[in-house]
């Protein structure tokens, strides 16, 4: 029995309850432009989102503490180095020294599991 492409390219990332609105992110590694990079998954207004952990201002990781990306209000993603501010639902720059949007990573949530869809973007790091 063959596995459909969309199922083969869907990787379980975490349990849905691991992501709380405005809370701690779930990190994971991806291959982007031939390099291993960190990425993160969050929940905002009930929806799951994931981005490459790389500020658009300067290619540095965003989190100010491990897996902490939200500001104190839980409304914005904040770059700890230069204060760039991003919208959690789109990754778009909302203020500060940023250029464009964060690199988005396709996720879905079903039956309590968050899945990463590799067919649409970055590739998983081999174990």
Beta strands, then each sheet from edge to edge (+ up, - down):
strand 1: 10-15
strand 2: 26-32
strand 3: 35-44
strand 4: 47-52
strand 5: 76-78
strand 6: 85-87
strand 7: 93-95
strand 8: 104-105
strand 9: 107-110
strand 10: 113-117
strand 11: 123-124
sheet 1: 1+ 10- 9+
sheet 2: 8+ 4- 3+ 2- 11+
sheet 3: 5+ 6- 7+
end
